[in-house]
Amino acid sequence: LLFDITYIPLNGVFCYLSTILDACTKQVLAYVLSESLEVDFILETVNLLVRNHGASLSKDTMIHSDQGTHYTSVKFIQLVKNRELRQSMSRRGNCWDNAPQESFFGHMKDELASEIRGWTSFEDVKTSIGRWMDYYNNDRYQWQLAKLSPNEYYEYITTGNYPLITWDGSRAAK
Protein backbone atom coordinates (compact mmCIF):
# COMPACT_ATOMS: atom_id res chain seq x y z
CA LEU A 1 0.00 0.00 0.00
CA LEU A 2 1.29 3.46 -0.89
CA PHE A 3 0.74 6.36 1.49
CA ASP A 4 1.29 10.06 0.79
CA ILE A 5 0.04 13.60 1.32
CA THR A 6 -0.62 16.36 -1.18
CA TYR A 7 -1.39 20.04 -0.75
CA ILE A 8 -4.67 21.31 -2.20
CA PRO A 9 -4.94 25.08 -2.85
CA LEU A 10 -7.92 26.91 -1.35
CA ASN A 11 -8.23 30.72 -1.32
CA GLY A 12 -4.51 31.43 -0.92
CA VAL A 13 -3.96 28.75 1.73
CA PHE A 14 -3.86 24.97 1.59
CA CYS A 15 -5.81 22.00 2.79
CA TYR A 16 -4.21 18.58 2.80
CA LEU A 17 -5.17 15.25 1.32
CA SER A 18 -3.84 11.97 2.66
CA THR A 19 -4.39 8.84 0.56
CA ILE A 20 -3.58 5.16 0.74
CA LEU A 21 -3.43 3.44 -2.67
CA ASP A 22 -3.23 -0.25 -3.40
CA ALA A 23 -0.02 -0.61 -5.43
CA CYS A 24 -1.48 -3.47 -7.51
CA THR A 25 -5.03 -2.35 -8.26
CA LYS A 26 -4.44 1.41 -7.90
CA GLN A 27 -7.60 1.60 -5.77
CA VAL A 28 -7.89 4.42 -3.27
CA LEU A 29 -8.48 2.39 -0.12
CA ALA A 30 -8.64 5.33 2.29
CA TYR A 31 -8.38 9.09 2.12
CA VAL A 32 -8.79 12.00 4.51
CA LEU A 33 -8.96 15.69 3.69
CA SER A 34 -7.81 18.07 6.42
CA GLU A 35 -7.51 21.79 7.02
CA SER A 36 -4.50 21.09 9.24
CA LEU A 37 -1.18 19.39 8.56
CA GLU A 38 -1.13 17.94 12.08
CA VAL A 39 -0.32 14.22 12.27
CA ASP A 40 -3.88 13.32 13.37
CA PHE A 41 -5.30 13.22 9.84
CA ILE A 42 -2.63 10.68 8.86
CA LEU A 43 -3.63 8.52 11.81
CA GLU A 44 -7.28 8.91 10.77
CA THR A 45 -6.37 7.65 7.28
CA VAL A 46 -4.83 4.47 8.72
CA ASN A 47 -7.84 3.94 10.99
CA LEU A 48 -10.18 4.40 8.01
CA LEU A 49 -8.16 1.82 6.06
CA VAL A 50 -8.44 -0.69 8.91
CA ARG A 51 -12.16 0.03 9.45
CA ASN A 52 -13.03 -0.43 5.75
CA HIS A 53 -10.54 -3.13 4.75
CA GLY A 54 -9.47 -4.79 7.99
CA ALA A 55 -10.58 -8.25 6.91
CA SER A 56 -8.25 -8.16 3.90
CA LEU A 57 -5.25 -6.79 5.81
CA SER A 58 -2.68 -9.09 7.36
CA LYS A 59 0.60 -8.95 9.23
CA ASP A 60 2.23 -9.01 5.79
CA THR A 61 0.40 -5.86 4.64
CA MET A 62 2.99 -3.17 4.10
CA ILE A 63 2.30 0.55 4.23
CA HIS A 64 4.95 2.37 2.20
CA SER A 65 5.65 6.10 2.42
CA ASP A 66 8.40 8.64 2.11
CA GLN A 67 10.40 9.71 5.18
CA GLY A 68 8.21 12.70 5.97
CA THR A 69 7.72 13.80 9.56
CA HIS A 70 4.22 12.32 9.69
CA TYR A 71 5.47 8.82 8.87
CA THR A 72 8.45 9.00 11.24
CA SER A 73 6.34 10.28 14.15
CA VAL A 74 6.02 8.10 17.22
CA LYS A 75 2.21 8.21 16.97
CA PHE A 76 2.21 6.89 13.40
CA ILE A 77 4.81 4.19 14.02
CA GLN A 78 2.91 3.01 17.11
CA LEU A 79 -0.45 2.98 15.30
CA VAL A 80 0.93 0.90 12.41
CA LYS A 81 2.47 -1.49 14.92
CA ASN A 82 -0.75 -1.70 16.98
CA ARG A 83 -2.75 -2.46 13.83
CA GLU A 84 -0.25 -5.26 13.09
CA LEU A 85 0.82 -3.78 9.75
CA ARG A 86 4.34 -3.41 8.40
CA GLN A 87 5.93 -0.03 7.74
CA SER A 88 8.24 0.69 4.83
CA MET A 89 9.86 3.98 3.83
CA SER A 90 11.75 5.19 0.79
CA ARG A 91 15.45 5.80 1.07
CA ARG A 92 16.25 9.45 1.52
CA GLY A 93 16.05 11.24 -1.82
CA ASN A 94 14.52 8.22 -3.60
CA CYS A 95 11.09 9.10 -4.96
CA TRP A 96 10.75 6.31 -7.52
CA ASP A 97 9.09 3.69 -5.34
CA ASN A 98 6.26 6.07 -4.44
CA ALA A 99 5.92 7.44 -7.98
CA PRO A 100 2.44 5.92 -8.53
CA GLN A 101 1.17 8.00 -5.60
CA GLU A 102 2.68 11.19 -7.07
CA SER A 103 1.24 10.35 -10.49
CA PHE A 104 -2.18 9.81 -8.91
CA PHE A 105 -2.07 13.25 -7.28
CA GLY A 106 -0.95 14.85 -10.55
CA HIS A 107 -3.84 13.32 -12.51
CA MET A 108 -6.31 14.29 -9.81
CA LYS A 109 -5.19 17.92 -9.79
CA ASP A 110 -5.18 18.09 -13.59
CA GLU A 111 -8.70 16.68 -13.79
CA LEU A 112 -9.99 18.98 -11.04
CA ALA A 113 -8.16 22.09 -12.34
CA SER A 114 -11.32 23.83 -13.53
CA GLU A 115 -13.04 23.24 -10.17
CA ILE A 116 -10.07 24.27 -8.01
CA ARG A 117 -10.39 27.90 -9.12
CA GLY A 118 -14.04 27.99 -8.01
CA TRP A 119 -13.61 26.55 -4.53
CA THR A 120 -14.51 29.02 -1.81
CA SER A 121 -14.81 26.74 1.22
CA PHE A 122 -13.38 23.56 2.69
CA GLU A 123 -16.79 21.95 2.06
CA ASP A 124 -16.42 22.73 -1.67
CA VAL A 125 -13.06 20.93 -1.69
CA LYS A 126 -14.48 17.99 0.27
CA THR A 127 -17.41 17.61 -2.13
CA SER A 128 -15.21 17.75 -5.25
CA ILE A 129 -12.57 15.39 -3.86
CA GLY A 130 -15.22 12.91 -2.69
CA ARG A 131 -16.92 12.90 -6.08
CA TRP A 132 -13.58 12.54 -7.89
CA MET A 133 -12.47 9.64 -5.64
CA ASP A 134 -15.70 7.81 -6.45
CA TYR A 135 -15.19 8.49 -10.16
CA TYR A 136 -11.53 7.39 -9.97
CA ASN A 137 -12.23 4.07 -8.23
CA ASN A 138 -15.36 3.16 -10.21
CA ASP A 139 -15.30 4.84 -13.62
CA ARG A 140 -11.81 6.06 -14.53
CA TYR A 141 -10.48 3.43 -16.89
CA GLN A 142 -6.71 2.87 -16.96
CA TRP A 143 -4.70 1.27 -19.69
CA GLN A 144 -2.33 -0.54 -17.30
CA LEU A 145 -5.33 -2.05 -15.47
CA ALA A 146 -6.57 -4.00 -18.51
CA LYS A 147 -8.57 -0.92 -19.53
CA LEU A 148 -10.66 -1.16 -16.34
CA SER A 149 -11.30 1.13 -13.40
CA PRO A 150 -9.43 0.23 -10.18
CA ASN A 151 -12.52 -1.39 -8.61
CA GLU A 152 -13.29 -3.33 -11.79
CA TYR A 153 -9.68 -4.45 -11.99
CA TYR A 154 -9.83 -5.70 -8.40
CA GLU A 155 -12.94 -7.73 -9.28
CA TYR A 156 -11.25 -9.05 -12.40
CA ILE A 157 -8.09 -10.25 -10.63
CA THR A 158 -10.04 -11.80 -7.75
CA THR A 159 -12.76 -13.52 -9.81
CA GLY A 160 -11.23 -13.91 -13.28
CA ASN A 161 -14.34 -12.36 -14.86
CA TYR A 162 -13.57 -9.50 -17.22
CA PRO A 163 -16.38 -6.99 -16.61
CA LEU A 164 -16.48 -5.01 -19.86
CA ILE A 165 -19.37 -5.54 -22.20
CA THR A 166 -18.82 -5.70 -25.99
CA TRP A 167 -20.70 -3.70 -28.64
CA ASP A 168 -23.30 -6.47 -29.02
CA GLY A 169 -24.09 -6.58 -25.28
CA SER A 170 -22.22 -9.80 -24.48
CA ARG A 171 -19.35 -10.11 -22.01
CA ALA A 172 -15.93 -9.44 -23.50
CA ALA A 173 -13.67 -12.50 -23.70
CA LYS A 174 -10.86 -12.78 -21.21
C-alpha positions, 0 to 999 in steps of 0.5 A, a space after each residue: 500500500 502506498 501512502 502520501 500527502 498532497 497540498 490542495 490550494 484553497 483561497 490562498 492557503 492549503 488544505 491537505 489530502 492523505 491517501 492510501 493506494 493499493 499498489 497493484 489495483 491502484 484503488 484508493 483504499 482510504 483518504 482523509 482531507 484536512 484543514 491542518 497538517 497535524 499528524 492526526 489526519 494521517 492517523 485517521 487515514 490508517 484507521 479508516 483503512 483498517 475500518 473499511 478493509 481490515 478483513 483483507 489486511 494481514 501482518 504481511 500488509 505493508 504501508 509504504 511512504 516517504 520519510 516525511 515527519 508524519 510517517 516518522 512520528 512516534 504516533 504513526 509508528 505506534 499505530 501501524 504497529 498496533 494495527 499489526 501492519 508493516 511499515 516501509 519507507 523510501 530511502 532518503 532522496 529516492 522518490 521512484 518507489 512512491 511514484 504511482 502515488 505522485 502520479 495519482 495526485 498529478 492526474 487528480 489535480 489536472 482533472 480537477 483544475 477547472 473546479 479548483 479555481 471555483 472553490 470558496 470553502 473547505 466543504 467545496 473541496 471535500 465535495 469535489 474530492 469525494 466525487 472525484 475519488 468515487 469516479 476514480 475508483 469506479 469509472 476512470 479506466 486505466 490502460 495498465 489495469 486491462 482498460 478497467 477502473 481500479 474497482 473493476 480491476 480488483 474484481 477481475 483479478 479476484 474472480 477472473 471475470 472481465 467486466 467489460 461488455 462488448 458492442 453487441 451486449 455480451 461479455 468481453 472475452 478474457 
